[in-house]
Amino acid sequence: MKSVLGMLMLTFGLVLVSFRPSYTNDDIAYAIRLGNAGELGRYLDSRVDIALPQKSDTYSKIQAEMIIRDFFSTNGVRNFLVKKWVSNGTSEYCIGVLQTRNGDYRTTLFTKLKGDKQLLQELRFQFDQ
């Protein structure tokens, strides 16, 4: 009886582990570090809040990807340094610095678990003087 119960608990544990997101925070940070809006688009929710120095609004996934692509190409991304990741289980918050040829931007990301994926819901770039 104990071996059957142990086997059931092991199986249940393996099932739970298999529902983890197929990507990590490092994947999101890597896409930003490369300045690759297409890759970052894989992690965007259907609606995304974006705040840039010139504008701030909520956009569809397609619009958000276009705005991020324009921002990256206009500023020339050089690097992205993660300062802190905070997680509470269903949502995660990141603070970092986006280094560009036009200067540094304090960057904040907010992701939330939707289904089995952690999706980017908010992205802010504030010019760091």
N, C-alpha and C positions, 0 to 999 in steps of 0.2 A: 504494500500500500504506500509506504514512504517513497519507494522508487518511482511509482506512478505519479505521485504528487510532485516529486522533484522534477520529473521529466516534463510535466505540464507547466510548472513554473519556468523552467528553462525555455520551453517553446514559446510561452507568453512573452518572456523577456526578449527573445530574439525577434519576435513579431514587432514589439514596440520599438526596438532599435532600428528596424528596417524602415520605419516611417519618419526617420530624421530627414531634414532637407538634404537635397542632393548637392548643395553647395555650402560654402562656409563664408564667414565674414571676410576672410582673406580673399575670396574670389571677387567680392564687391570692391574691396580696397584695391585689388590688382587692376580691375577694369578702370577705376578712377586714376590710378597711378599711370596707366598707359594712355589715358585720355581717350579711351575707346567707348564712345556713347552706345554703339551697337551692342557691345558686350554687356555694358551696364544695363541696357534695355531689357535683358533677360531677367533682371531682378526687380523690375519696376512693377508696382501694383497697377490696376486698371485706371486709377486716378492718383496723381502724385502732386503734392504741394512742393513748389520750387520757389525759392527766394534767391534772387540775384541782386547785385548792387543796383541795377536799373529797373528791375521789375520783380513782382511777386504775385503768384496766382496758383490756382489748381488747374492741372492740365490732364488730358487723357494720356495714356501710355505713349501713343505715337507722337503727340505734340511734345511731351516731356523729353522724349529721346531726341527730337529735332532741336529743342532749345538747349539741351545739354551739349549736343554735338556742336552747335554754333558757339556756345560759351567756351568749350574746350578748344576749338579751332581758332577763335578770336584771341584767346589768351595764351595759347601754346603751353600745354601741360608739360611740366618737367618731372614732377614727383608728387607723391602723396604720402604723408607721414601720419600714421594713426597714433594719436596721443592716448586715447582711452576708449574701451568698449565696455558698456554696461548692459547686462542682461537680467531680465526678471522672469525668464521662462518663455513668455509669449511675445515679448517685444524686446528690441535691442536698440541701443542708442550709441552713436559713435561721435567722437570729437577728433578732428584731425586738421592738418594744414596741407592745402593744395598749393604746391609751388609752381608758378608759371613764369613765363618770360616777362609778364607785366606786373609781377609782384606776388605776394602770398595771400591766400584766402583762408580764413578760418572756416572750416567745413563741419557741418553737423548732418548726420544721417539718422533717420528713424525707420526701423523695420518692424513689421508686425507679422506674426504667424497667421497665415490664411490657409486653411486646409493643412497640407503637409509642407508648405513652402513659407519661408521667411521672405516677405516682399518689402521692397523699399517704398515707403509711403511719404517720406518727407526728405528733402535735400536742400540745404542752405549753404550758400557761399557768401561770406562777408569779407570785404577787403580788409586785410590786416595791416594797419599803418604802423 
